[in-house]
Every structure is written in C-alpha cells, then in structure tokens.
Amino acid sequence: MLHRGATPRKRWNKEGGIESRASNVDPGLASLLADRNRVICVLEKLRQSGDAATYPAHESYTINDEARRRTLDSLDGEQQKSWKEQALLVAYHALSWKNIEAPMINPAAIRPHVQFVLTANGSPGEDVATSDTAIALSADAKEDLILTLTEAVRLPDMRWKHFVIDRARDLLSGVQDPYVTARVSERESLVSRLSGGTLHALHCLNQWPTDIGDQRMHAARGFLAIEKSLNNVQIEELQEAKQILEGWQPLWEQSTLIEQVILLRKHVLLGKIQRFQGHFHEAVHELETALGIESCGNGLDFKEDIPDLFCNYADALRETGSFDSGEKVLRQFLDDRSMTPRSRCSIKASLAECLFAKGHCQAGEARTNALKEASKICVDLLPSEKSMLRFDRLRTFVTLAKIRFMQGDHNEAETYFAKATEAVNKFDRTNGYTTMAIVKSMIYTLQRSLQEDRAELKVESLRDSENALKKLADKAKSGGIEHWIPGLRAWEDWLKTSV
C-alpha cells in the first residue's frame, strides 16, 4: 500500500485518454515510500525494537499502541495535522482505477486505512462524518480523491459502498467540475439501486451533465446511460433500457479509450437484455462485439470485466443450444488464479448449467457423465454459498434441483427447488416469471415424489405450491424478464411436454 500510495497512478485525461498522475505526498516522504527496500528496513527496525509486529502471511506490519501514543505525543498540533494529511494522500492514492490499472491484489488490506483517514475523530459508528483533513485538501487533490472514491465503490461490501459514496458526496460541496459531479451522481445511483432504492436511484439521474470542452463529459453521459439502463432493467422495462443504451454513441468514428470502456459495458448489457427477452442469437452478437473490444485491449485492463463478460457469453450460447461452445469458453478460466473467489463461483455456476444442458440432450453414459460433473460442481459450490453472488446461489440451487430430478432423486430435487424458491424471494423485485417456473418445477417434483411417499407434509406442500402459482400468474408483467436464469424456461417447456 505504501509503495502504491507514493508512486504515480493512471487517470483519465480530458481527451478521453490515459495520463499519469503523481502522488500529492510530500516529495521526501514519497521518495522513501517508493523504495521498497528502505521501507522494509525501517519497518524491520521497528519490529526489532518491539514497536511493531509483523504478519508475514499478509505482508503487513502493525505499530503497537504504545509506540503510536509516544509518536503522537512528540508532535505538536500543526505537525499532527500535516502527518494526517500525508496519511490520507498515501491511503487513497493506493486505490486503483478500473480499466486503466491492474486490479488490486488485496483491496481489503487498504480499505481500513482509507476509512480511518476519511473519518472524523470521534465520529460514531453509524453517524460517520468526513474528516477535516479531507475537506481541507486543495481543489485539485480533492477532485482526484472524489473520483478515486467513485472508483472504489466497485469493491465488495455494502457498508463500504455506502461509506465511500457518502464521503464523495460530502466532499463534493464547492466542487465546480461537472464531470466530477456526474460521476458521483452515477455511483450514488448504483449504491441506491443495490440497496433496493430504485426510485431514488432514478431520481439521481434526472440532471444530465451539460457539454463543455472536455471529452470526459461525453463519457460521463455514457456512464450515466448505462446506469439509467440498469435501473430500467431492475424494474423490467427492457425496451426502455435498450433505447437508452442505443442512444449513446462515441463522438467520433475513432473512439477514445474511455469510450471503449463504455462501449464494452454497453454491449455486455445489451447482450444481457437481449437474452432476457429471448433473443438469444442477437445476445450472442452483442457479446461477441464486447469480446472484440476486450481482445483489442489498446492498453486497457479488462480483467475485472472478464468474468461477467464470459459468463454472459456462455449463458447466451447455452440458450442457443451451443452447449459445447459455452463449456469451452468457461473451462479456460477454471484454473485462473488471478480471479477472485466470487468470480470463480460465477464461472462454475454457469459451467454447471452448460454441462447440465448438454447432459439433458444426451443419452446413456454421456448423459450420466455430464450430469455427474455438473452435480459435483454445484455440490462443491454449496459451502461457498454465503460468499457467492445472490444470483449465482439461486442458479446453483436450480441447476442442482434439475440434476436430481433427472437422476430420479425427487426428494433431493424437492429440497433444492425449495431452496431456490427461498432464494428468489430475497430479490427485491421480480415480475413472477422466474418464481412461477421454479414453483411449477416444485409441483412436478412433488407429484412424482407423492407416487413414492404420500406423506401429509408433501400433500400440503403441493397444495401450497399450486395456490402460489395462481397468485403469481396474476402478477406476471407483459414485456418483463422471461429468461432471467439461463435454461429455466427451456426446462419448464421440457416438463410440460415430457413429464
């Protein structure tokens, strides 16, 4: 962290390209922190004196409380103020910007330091106030801090997301740059939507930025278009979501680097929307356009986008019946050690569905082997379910339930369809199509298991499922998302014709 915080980082410039920005840290301190050997030497001396403890597994050192108090007591008020500013500048500068820098190896190690230097002394747990040190930064440093906080929203944990966007909003007071304001509004909308506040999220985007002589402003319109489109997807207004995305294009035929980032996200989202609507071949086309942007690179870093991009591509291929192609796309990432555990879970959940779909269309030993591998992937994912994305947890339950049904284990299938029903009900909004498909699957499963065991509990469960299905049918929204979980509608159609 110390090295990152003292050395130049990449930033978007006003031409839509990439430039290097030096740290605002004092030059003498920056020179020390940029030299890893000198830093380790200093820290080792502290460790040997008993003033610090080392944690080799995390490559970190912790200064003990006594040494900290002794150091603070030796500094007068102005010196403490100066060092607090330096700590803030180092900590926030260590955070990376997406697509123009490599992802941070261990962002969780940096976050507590950022939270500490941005929080006012004595600020209570829930009622956090922004530190005076951050508020007193120069206009240039403050704008860079705000934009870095908007980038840091992408890191996991909702409490962290709320913390950084609240600090960015606090610091925005007095900032005149409309690009900075637009990026804060866009990220604020994201956090609101992820928290379940869609109406508020839409309100955040009511004021669109005006054009000025800054190429980043057109990019800001693109980022806002993507966010507004996501808000429309959240309330299942898919046509409106597509129109918003299609309404933004690069300014010129030769797109800038920042526009290429937006284009990739735009085509990924269009691909997802097309799949949601059942336009599977069109979805594949949109995602292959995004893949073309990713493969060109042009100095951009798309590592953080790759899991979502390739999962969506494989899901679209699965829906077109290209199971082998979808499987091949996903297998290349299984041993990628640079991928986060959560992203690896997404890849495996998508692969399990591809394997199930392939096995479902096969017979004999080929079917048995495909279902067996898909089952193993799902079962191996279950211990990680609390750390998985909610959607991946849901689709894993659905895939495993379908596998057990195909294997004739209706009691197990019933268990996992019940888990899927519980999981889908935790999503804030659904028009009912997905829930209906899961409930219908539960009904078919219960009807089969009742032939084996007419327990009163199963009879009651069947009755409840049939009643729930009638209520859901009344809520289904025309034009909504009918193909949210890949393969679920195809499974429902198979149940109707084959069971």
C-alpha positions, -999 to 999 in steps of 0.1 A, spaced: 0 0 0 28 24 9 45 19 -24 13 24 -44 3 54 -24 36 72 -32 41 63 -69 23 77 -100 -11 62 -108 -31 63 -140 -60 87 -146 -84 96 -174 -75 128 -191 -98 154 -207 -91 140 -241 -105 106 -231 -71 90 -229 -48 79 -201 -23 100 -182 0 95 -153 -7 114 -121 20 118 -94 11 114 -58 4 146 -38 25 131 -10 55 152 2 84 145 -22 108 135 5 82 110 20 72 98 -15 109 90 -22 112 69 9 79 50 4 86 44 -33 117 25 -23 105 -9 -10 139 -19 4 142 13 25 106 9 38 112 -27 48 144 -17 65 126 9 86 98 -14 95 122 -42 105 140 -18 128 106 -10 144 99 -47 147 133 -54 163 127 -26 189 94 -41 198 74 -11 184 58 -32 156 46 -67 149 48 -84 116 23 -107 98 42 -125 70 11 -141 56 -4 -107 48 30 -89 42 20 -63 68 32 -47 99 12 -33 129 26 -5 151 17 -11 187 -4 13 207 24 25 230 46 34 201 17 52 184 9 72 215 46 81 220 49 93 185 17 114 186 28 130 219 61 141 203 42 161 176 26 195 181 -9 203 166 4 215 133 27 185 129 -1 161 136 -23 179 111 5 177 84 11 139 90 -27 132 89 -28 148 55 1 127 43 -16 96 56 -47 105 37 -29 111 5 -10 78 7 -40 57 16 -64 70 -11 -38 71 -38 -32 34 -33 -67 26 -46 -68 16 -83 -89 29 -111 -108 3 -131 -98 -5 -166 -67 17 -167 -48 -1 -138 -44 -37 -128 -69 -48 -101 -56 -45 -65 -43 -78 -52 -57 -73 -17 -80 -43 -16 -93 -55 18 -59 -46 33 -62 -10 21 -98 -3 30 -94 1 68 -67 27 62 -89 46 38 -118 45 63 -96 56 91 -81 87 74 -115 98 59 -134 95 92 -135 125 116 -120 118 150 -147 106 175 -172 100 147 -197 74 160 -202 41 142 -233 47 121 -232 85 121 -199 89 102 -186 124 95 -159 132 69 -125 142 83 -115 179 83 -82 168 67 -101 156 36 -123 186 35 -92 209 37 -74 194 7 -66 216 -23 -92 217 -50 -71 195 -74 -64 169 -47 -100 169 -35 -113 162 -70 -89 134 -75 -99 119 -41 -136 122 -51 -131 104 -84 -110 77 -67 -138 71 -42 -163 67 -71 -139 41 -85 -137 24 -51 -175 19 -50 -170 -13 -70 -152 -30 -42 -174 -55 -23 -194 -50 9 -224 -27 10 -212 -8 41 -180 1 23 -200 12 -8 -222 35 14 -191 48 32 -172 59 1 -201 74 -18 -212 93 14 -176 107 17 -176 116 -20 -209 134 -16 -197 153 15 -165 164 -4 -185 175 -35 -196 207 -18 -179 236 -35 -165 214 -64 -173 231 -97 -163 204 -122 -195 189 -138 -176 157 -147 -169 150 -111 -205 158 -101 -218 135 -128 -196 106 -117 -207 110 -81 -244 110 -92 -239 79 -113 -222 60 -85 -247 72 -59 -274 58 -82 -256 24 -83 -254 22 -45 -290 32 -41 -301 6 -66 -280 -21 -50 -296 -12 -16 -331 -16 -31 -339 21 -36 -347 20 -73 -370 51 -73 -344 72 -56 -318 58 -80 -338 70 -110 -342 104 -93 -304 107 -90 -301 108 -128 -327 135 -135 -300 161 -141 -278 152 -171 -244 169 -175 -241 198 -199 -215 197 -227 -182 215 -221 -148 213 -238 -139 181 -220 -142 147 -238 -148 131 -204 -182 148 -203 -194 127 -232 -181 97 -215 -200 108 -183 -232 107 -204 -223 71 -214 -217 60 -178 -250 77 -169 -268 59 -198 -255 26 -186 -266 33 -150 -300 45 -161 -305 15 -183 -296 -8 -153 -323 10 -133 -348 2 -161 -337 -34 -161 -343 -35 -124 -380 -27 -129 -381 -49 -160 -386 -20 -185 -364 -38 -210 -373 -18 -242 -367 15 -224 -333 1 -212 -323 -8 -247 -333 26 -261 -312 44 -235 -281 23 -244 -286 26 -281 -290 64 -278 -253 68 -267 -225 65 -293 -189 77 -294 -184 113 -306 -162 102 -335 -156 71 -356 -123 65 -338 -135 61 -302 -113 73 -273 -101 49 -247 -127 59 -221 -154 55 -248 -141 19 -255 -147 11 -218 -183 24 -221 -188 5 -254 -177 -28 -238 -201 -23 -209 -229 -12 -233 -227 -43 -255 -224 -66 -224 -256 -51 -210 -274 -51 -244 -264 -88 -247 -279 -95 -213 -311 -76 -222 -315 -95 -255 -311 -128 -236 -337 -117 -210 -361 -111 -239 -354 -145 -255 -334 -130 -285 -305 -154 -280 -287 -151 -313 -288 -113 -310 -274 -116 -275 -245 -137 -288 -238 -109 -314 -238 -82 -288 -215 -101 -265 -191 -110 -294 -189 -73 -301 -178 -68 -265 -153 -96 -268 -138 -79 -298 -133 -47 -277 -117 -68 -249 -94 -86 -272 -80 -54 -288 -70 -41 -254 -54 -9 -265 -36 -6 -232 -69 -10 -212 -72 -36 -185 -105 -56 -186 -96 -83 -160 -124 -71 -137 -149 -73 -166 -139 -107 -179 -159 -130 -156 -192 -112 -162 -185 -109 -199 -177 -146 -204 -204 -159 -181 -230 -138 -201 -215 -151 -234 -216 -187 -222 -252 -182 -209 -262 -169 -243 -245 -197 -261 -262 -222 -238 -296 -207 -247 -289 -211 -285 -281 -248 -279 -243 -243 -283 -235 -262 -251 -200 -273 -261 -190 -238 -271 -203 -224 -238 -184 -251 -219 -152 -243 -238 -155 -206 -231 -158 -212 -193 -133 -240 -188 -103 -218 -197 -109 -198 -165 -112 -227 -140 -75 -226 -131 -71 -188 -134 -55 -179 -100 -59 -142 -106 -97 -144 -105 -114 -136 -72 -132 -164 -54 -166 -148 -61 -158 -146 -99 -147 -182 -99 -180 -191 -83 -198 -173 -111 -178 -192 -138 -185 -225 -121 -222 -219 -117 -225 -210 -154 -204 -241 -164 -226 -264 -143 -257 -252 -162 -239 -258 -196 -230 -293 -186 -265 -300 -174 -280 -287 -206 -255 -309 -226 -263 -340 -205 -300 -333 -207 -298 -337 -245 -276 -368 -245 -283 -404 -235 -266 -433 -218 -231 -428 -205 -226 -394 -220 -256 -381 -201 -245 -398 -169 -210 -382 -170 -222 -347 -179 -248 -347 -151 -223 -362 -126 -197 -334 -134 -224 -307 -132 -236 -321 -99 -201 -322 -85 -195 -285 -94 -228 -275 -77 -221 -295 -46 -186 -281 -43 -201 -246 -46 -226 -250 -17 -200 -245 11 -193 -211 -5 -229 -201 -9 -228 -172 17 -199 -155 -2 -215 -161 -37 -235 -135 -55 -272 -140 -48 -279 -148 -84 -252 -175 -86 -265 -190 -54 -300 -191 -69 -290 -206 -102 -268 -232 -84 -299 -244 -64 -319 -245 -97 -293 -265 -116 -288 -290 -87 -326 -295 -84 -329 -302 -121 -300 -327 -119 -316 -345 -90 -349 -346 -109 -332 -361 -139 -315 -387 -117 -348 -397 -102 -340 -384 -67 -372 -364 -62 -368 -359 -25 -334 -341 -32 -349 -322 -61 -377 -310 -38 -351 -298 -13 -332 -277 -38 -363 -263 -56 -375 -252 -21 -341 -235 -15 -344 -219 -49 -379 -206 -40 -365 -192 -8 -335 -176 -26 -356 -160 -54 -380 -144 -28 -350 -125 -14 -347 -105 -45 -364 -71 -42 -383 -72 -74 -395 -99 -97 -425 -100 -121 -431 -136 -113 -419 -155 -144 -389 -170 -127 -407 -177 -95 -435 -194 -115 -411 -216 -133 -395 -227 -100 -429 -233 -84 -441 -253 -114 -409 -274 -112 -417 -279 -75 -452 -291 -84 -439 -316 -110 -414 -328 -84 -439 -332 -57 -463 -351 -80 -435 -375 -87 -424 -379 -51 -460 -384 -39 -461 -415 -60 -433 -428 -38 -443 -413 -5 -478 -398 2 -467 -380 34 -492 -354 46 -465 -328 46 -459 -334 8 -496 -332 1 -498 -299 19 -467 -286 2 -482 -294 -32 -514 -276 -23 -494 -245 -12 -474 -245 -44 -505 -247 -66 -520 -218 -47 -488 -198 -50 -487 -204 -87 -522 -190 -92 -513 -158 -74 -480 -154 -93 -498 -158 -127 -519 -126 -119 -487 -106 -111 -467 -115 -143 -458 -84 -162 -460 -83 -200 -427 -74 -215 -408 -83 -184 -379 -107 -179 -388 -142 -191 -353 -156 -194 -335 -144 -163 -320 -177 -152 -304 -194 -182 -321 -227 -192 -350 -223 -168 -377 -216 -194 -363 -245 -216 -366 -267 -186 -401 -256 -180 -410 -263 -216 -395 -298 -213 -415 -305 -182 -448 -296 -200 -441 -319 -230 -421 -347 -215 -432 -354 -179 
